[in-house]
Amino acid sequence: MNPLFETETAYTLDELKKFNFNVNRKKFVFIYVFFFVLIAASVFKSVLIGFTVADGAFIAAIIFSAALFSFLVNKEIKTNYNSNKQLTKTVAKMEFYENEFIEKTDRSNAAIKYEDLYRIIESKTNFYLMVAKNQGAIIVKKNCTEDLIEFIKNLKSNN
């Protein structure tokens, strides 16, 4: 049987970083909003009562913590990616059928029924067909036809 649609995705470090951000978006937003609220409260306190050196140190510590958090997350993704030599060379071909899609690599084939998807995440550049909370297939929109994009959007609305 011929697939309805096909696309390919190279599992690059950049794609894995985007995957991580989009899968964990709520956590990241919460953390950065928390950092922002701490800074805003400190600035507000400084405006009302007066700015002290301690206020400046506190704000600097928060900004440093936010930057350190971003650095450590990206470092962990890069370390994990580089530790898996098979992943760094993976190009997945996705074939979409009526009731399932098949992800083919040079090492494996995985057939996933649409009804078994945990959820579908859409970003500006990608779709993530999630089979679990932290595991899924990456679909790069620029590698898709308009019909495939519409097909996945319909899957998302029905999921």
Disulfide bonds with the S-S distance in Angstrom:
none
